[in-house]
Structure formats: C-alpha cells, structure tokens
Amino acid sequence: MRKKLTNNLGLKILAVLFSACLWIIAININDPVTQDSYNVSVKMLNMATLTSAGKYVEVLDNTDSIRVTVRGSRNVLTNFSGENIVATADLTKMEEDGMVPIELSTTKISDKIESIRSDKQYVYVNVENISKQQLPITVNVQNEPQEGYILGNTYAAQNVVIVSGPESVVSKIDKAAVEINVDAAISDVNISLPILLYDDEGNVVDMSKITMSKNEVSTTASILETKEIPINCTYAGSLLDGYIVTGKVQCEPQTVTVAAKSNVIRKLNAVEATDAIDISGCDSDAKAQIDVNEYLPDGVSVVNGTGKVNVTVHIVKEAEEEMNLSASKVHITNVPDGYSASLDEDDAKIAILVAGLKSEIDTINEEELVGVVDIAKYMEEEGKQTITSGTYSIPVDITFGENTRLARECKVRVKVKGE
C-alpha cells in the first residue's frame, strides 16, 4: 500500500499544485478583484464645541469634498455604494496649521473590503472669532417719481438689524440699507425688501458668511404731488395820521412750490399769510421776512427752498387837494314821515378837502362826485328820537375809491319842515 502511495510522488505533487492553480484561476475569473471610486462629503465632528465658544469655522477650498476609492471583489462591491462610506474630520484633533485628519470607515462589509483610501488626507479649515454688530437700516432711493411729484419721507418698519459672522467679514461692514425703486411713481411705494450690507466704499459685502436678525424689512417711500401757488399777504395795525398804504402787499417771491398728498394739495390754491406784517405807527415802507411754512396746512411743505419770503408794504404820506361838490349832487335821504328837507345853501358849490394817494386823487372828476345827507343817521348819532322843523348842520357822506377819503368833515345846512 505504501509503495502505491509513493509511486510517482513527484507527478502527484505536481498534479495537486496544478489543480490549486486552476482553482485560483477559476475563482478570479468568476469573481475578480476590482475597485470603485465615490464622491463623498466629509462630516465635521465637534463643530458645536467651537461655535459655542464663539468661534466661526470655515472649510477652505472644498477640502471636505473627497474622492474615495474602495478595492474588493466584484461580488462584494456590487452591493456597495458611496452612501456606505463614512468620512469624518474631528475638529478636536485639528493641528496648528488648520489641518484636520480625515478618517474613513464603512457601514457594511468592512471585513470583505481589501482597502479604502481618499485622494485627500486632511480637511483644511479657518477658525476665527465670531463678531456681532448692530446697524441702523437706511433707505436708499433709486430713480425719480413721475414729473409733478417728488419723494417725501422714506422709512423702514424695522430700523436696526443685528449681524454676526467671522470677525474678518463683520469688521468690513459699514452700514445696512435697503434699495427702493420709485421710478415714475405717483403714489406711495410699499414693498418688502432684502437688507443689504455695505463696506465703507459702498460695495456690497459678501453675505454668505453672515447671519442677520432679519433678512427683509417692509419699506415705504412717500410720494407727494407738487403745485405752484401764489402768496397772499395781509397786514395788521394802523398807520400814523396822514399816511397811507399805496396798494397791495408786495411779496418776493410772489409764488411758492409746495408738495403734499394729492387729496390735500388739490384743495390748496394760495398761501394765505394773514396779518403777516405789522404796520402800526409806520411813516415809511414796512418790511419783514416771513416763513411760508407757518401758514401752510399740516402735511404741506415747501419744495426747493426754505420758505422765506420778503414782504414789503409801501407807505407814503397822503396828498391833499381842495375840490368842489355841486350842491345839486347832494341827495337827502331817510327823511322822517310828515317832513320835507332841502339844502339851505347860498352857493351852488360846496368846498371839500380830499386826501389820499395822489395817483387816485388825480383821477377824480368833480362833476361826478355825489354827496348823501342821511337824516335818520344824523338823528341816531345825535340821540334824537324825533325831529322838529328847523335848520340843521349835517355831515355829507361822499364815496371815494379805496385809497381816497375826505380829509376833513364837510357839513351842509339842511332845512327841515313839517308838512
């Protein structure tokens, strides 16, 4: 038996080795070793530890995106995917130069994988202090309203915003603002707008690393209608005897452009500056500067100016001129019942003294002057309940222009007779 086993021993060993090689070849043909690559994101561990300490962590150059190659048999890798790869970088293991080592593992068949490796060994991070800043929100206006309208007040519903982020970014922020467009507007513009951050050169700051207490704010731009209206001024007080105002009050400028809501301004036709200047005791031109704003209704404002207006009241000494009133032009009125009245005058002409503006006196035609003797008025002024027959000296009323008057009282003799 032993002889049979040892017979051709070399050939038998060679046959065994050949069979083993054939088995290995067959295995490799049916389930060969291969490798696959997957795109994997590295999970950063213990991030909260740094952020709670007031630190901002930023991954540099996308170093947390890696390419992982897994090697194993085809049958093993058939049911394997990138979701089975776990890539982590523990920030507590960060080195001084900001390098955090990447650790790889799998969630399945880890014992059947020949190897797993990444194209990167480290995640590079930048760590700096988190800074906070409170900024007022300003409203920047773009374009202009339609012609005939102007921009009124602008305001945001919230006037401050708190920003936080890496100190290197927050330190560059100079202001927060919203941009509202009023192009061709004829009514108020109300809109919710994003809050933008600017540096001291007016450039928009990269806000990708910034957290804000509010990202948008409701914003309003008030639109006002404009209108040019005249200024009407009046004066108060009395002049010295013998002096007179020459005419209307002079204003410079004569008109002013104002703005208000359409429903208000369309009802406004002039600035009525009542008693704008006091002429008491003046014997020459009275001058003053007024502020039109003081005479405007609520909600109305002056456009393109301060509203200051120079007011002048021209004052001159009265001129006087002797004239004659024809007795035939004197009418007696309001004679009591049962009586008659007539002038008791010898002359056909009655001398009168007229005072006022020289230019207006010169236009008076003596032939057109008319006088009135009012008996009832005379009785009232004298406290008489009745009148008896007799001759009375009664004032004559003569109507002149606005700036002309009788300089002295003119009386005529009136003969009253009972019927």
MOHUCOR-V121376 format. One line per field, one symbol per residue. ss: DSSP state (2 for helix, 1 for strand, 0 for the rest). phi: phi as a letter, one per 20 degrees, with the letter a starting at -180 (. if undefined). psi: psi as a letter, one per 30 degrees, with the letter a starting at -180 (. if undefined). A space follows every 10 residues. Layout:
ss: ???
phi: ???
psi: ???
This chain:
ss: 0222220022 2222222222 2222222222 0011111111 1011102222 2000111110 0000111111 1112222200 0222111111 2220000011 1111110002 2211111100 0111111111 1111111111 1100000011 1111110001 1111112222 0000111111 1000000011 1111011100 0001000000 1100011111 1111111111 1111110000 0011100001 1100111111 0222200001 1111111100 0000011111 1222200000 1100000111 1110111011 1111112221 1110000011 1110000011 1111110222 2000022200 1111222222 2200000001 1111101100 0001110000 111111110
phi: .ffffeflff ffffffffff fffffffffe bffbbcdcec eeeeemfffe ffendddcfe llfedcdddd dafffffgdd bffeeddcce ffdfefemed feddbcebkf fdefbbbdfc dceecddbfe dcbdcfeede ddmcffgncc fefcbdfcdc cddbrggfef fefdbdbddd ddgmfcbgdc becfeddcef dnefffefdd ddfbecbfcc deddedbecf dddcdcncff gncbffrffe dcfecbecca fgfeffedda eeeflfbddg mfcbgecadd dggfdefgnd cedlrenfce dcdeccffec bfccdfffee ddclfggncc bbfdceefdd fcddcqfgfe gfefdgfefc dcddffffff femeeccdfr dcecfdeced fgdcbffbfd dcededcfe
psi: eeeeefkhee eeeeeeeeee eeeeeeefee ilkaklkkkk kkkkkhefee efghkkkkkk hhfgjljkkk klleeefegk lfffkjkljj ffgklfggkj kkkkllflhf fgkelkllfk flkklkklkk kkkkkkjljk kkalllkfll kblklkfkfl kkklakefee ffkelklljk kgjgkglkkk kkkkkkkkaf ggkkkjgfgk kkfkflkkkk jkkkklkkll jjkllllkll kglkkfblkk kjlflkklkl kefefffjfl jjikhfkkgk gkglkkklkl jeffgklkfk lkkhlfgkkk kkjkklkklk kklkkkffgk kklhklkgll klkikekfkk kljklakeee effkjeffkk lkjjeeeeee efgkelklka kkjkkkkkka lehklkflkk llkkjkkk.
